[in-house]
Amino acid sequence: MIKSIMLPVDGSSFSEKAGEHAIFLAKGLNAKLTAVHVLKLGNTQKLDDENIENAKMKEADTVFSSIKEKATKQSVEMETKILVSRDIVETILEEAKDGNYDVIVMGSHGLSGLKKLILGSVTEEVLKRSTIPVFVSR
């Protein structure tokens, strides 16, 4: 039984479509929905706590606003999380485990998504390594 859905988002159109599917699933299954965005740090980038919080707030406005609006219209409660990391895939997989989600719903490509590829690199790696089911939306 699916009771908890993780939705990794990045602001891409594929992520937006995955959000619509996750909202549909959450509503139909009366499941908890959590949208997660990973704020990627560069290899040499170091941010203090204040700068991280400012960056998180900016990202939240950009990445979550449309999906939150759609969830609200469908009367689906959605929690949001912004995580900071150098490794997006590892962070998604750790959150999936730590958050005890039953399924991950994600877009087939991200913001850098080369449409000629079948899957984006983050999605492909999550599919390979996830210990829970992954629904991929296109």
matplotlib code that plots the C-alpha trace (Angstrom):
import matplotlib.pyplot as plt

x = [0.0, 1.3, 1.1, 4.0, 5.2, 8.5, 8.6, 12.0, 11.6, 14.0, 11.7, 11.8, 8.7, 9.4, 9.4, 6.2, 4.5, 5.8, 4.2, 0.8, 1.1, 2.2, -0.7, -3.1, -1.6, -1.6, -5.3, -6.4, -4.5, -4.9, -1.2, 1.3, 3.1, 6.5, 8.2, 12.0, 14.5, 18.2, 20.2, 23.5, 26.7, 29.7, 32.8, 34.6, 31.6, 31.2, 28.2, 27.6, 24.3, 22.8, 23.7, 22.3, 19.0, 18.8, 19.5, 16.9, 14.2, 14.9, 14.8, 11.6, 9.8, 11.0, 10.7, 7.7, 5.2, 3.5, 3.3, 2.1, -0.7, -1.8, -1.8, -3.9, -6.4, -6.7, -7.0, -3.8, -1.5, 2.1, 5.1, 8.2, 11.9, 15.0, 18.2, 21.7, 24.3, 27.1, 25.6, 21.9, 21.4, 22.9, 20.8, 17.6, 18.3, 19.2, 16.0, 14.0, 15.4, 15.3, 11.8, 10.4, 8.7, 6.8, 7.5, 9.4, 7.7, 10.1, 10.5, 12.4, 14.7, 15.9, 16.7, 19.8, 17.9, 19.1, 15.8, 17.7, 18.5, 16.0, 16.5, 18.3, 21.4, 19.9, 16.7, 18.6, 20.9, 17.9, 16.2, 19.3, 20.0, 16.6, 15.4, 11.8, 9.7, 10.3, 7.6, 9.1, 6.9, 7.5]
y = [0.0, 3.4, 5.8, 8.2, 9.6, 11.4, 13.9, 15.1, 18.5, 20.8, 23.3, 21.6, 20.9, 17.1, 17.7, 19.7, 16.8, 14.4, 16.7, 16.4, 12.6, 12.6, 14.8, 12.5, 9.5, 11.2, 12.2, 8.8, 6.9, 9.4, 9.3, 11.9, 13.8, 15.4, 17.5, 17.5, 19.8, 19.4, 22.6, 21.6, 23.1, 23.3, 21.3, 24.3, 26.3, 26.9, 28.7, 29.8, 29.1, 32.5, 32.2, 28.6, 29.8, 32.7, 30.3, 27.9, 30.6, 31.7, 28.1, 27.4, 30.3, 29.2, 25.4, 24.7, 27.5, 25.9, 22.4, 23.7, 25.6, 22.5, 20.4, 23.0, 23.1, 19.3, 19.5, 17.6, 18.5, 18.7, 19.1, 20.6, 20.1, 21.7, 19.8, 21.1, 18.7, 18.2, 14.9, 15.1, 11.4, 10.3, 12.9, 11.8, 8.1, 9.0, 11.1, 8.2, 5.9, 8.3, 9.5, 6.0, 6.8, 4.0, 5.3, 8.0, 9.9, 11.9, 13.4, 11.6, 14.6, 17.5, 21.1, 20.1, 17.3, 16.6, 15.6, 13.3, 11.0, 8.4, 9.4, 12.1, 11.1, 11.7, 9.8, 6.9, 6.6, 6.8, 4.1, 1.9, 2.4, 2.9, 0.3, 1.4, 1.7, 4.7, 6.0, 8.1, 10.7, 12.2]
z = [0.0, -0.9, 2.0, 1.4, -2.0, -2.6, -5.5, -6.4, -8.2, -10.1, -11.8, -15.2, -17.3, -16.7, -13.0, -13.3, -15.1, -12.5, -9.9, -11.6, -11.6, -7.9, -6.9, -8.8, -7.0, -3.6, -3.9, -5.2, -2.5, 0.3, 0.6, 2.1, -0.6, -0.1, -2.8, -2.4, -4.1, -3.8, -3.9, -5.5, -4.2, -6.5, -5.6, -4.1, -3.0, 0.7, 2.1, 5.6, 7.3, 6.4, 2.7, 2.6, 4.1, 1.6, -1.3, 0.0, 0.2, -3.4, -4.6, -2.8, -4.5, -7.9, -7.7, -5.5, -6.3, -9.4, -7.9, -4.6, -6.4, -8.3, -5.1, -3.3, -6.2, -5.8, -2.0, -1.6, 1.3, 0.2, 2.4, 0.9, 1.7, 0.4, 0.9, 0.3, -1.2, -3.7, -4.9, -6.0, -6.6, -3.3, -1.5, -3.2, -2.3, 1.3, 1.7, 0.2, 2.8, 5.8, 5.0, 4.8, 1.5, -0.4, -3.9, -5.8, -8.6, -10.8, -14.2, -16.9, -17.4, -15.4, -16.2, -18.1, -19.7, -23.2, -24.8, -27.2, -24.3, -23.1, -19.5, -17.6, -15.7, -12.2, -13.1, -14.6, -11.5, -9.1, -11.1, -10.9, -7.2, -5.5, -3.1, -3.5, -6.7, -8.9, -11.2, -14.1, -15.7, -19.2]

ax = plt.figure().add_subplot(projection="3d")
ax.plot(x, y, z, "-o")
ax.set_aspect("equal")
plt.show()
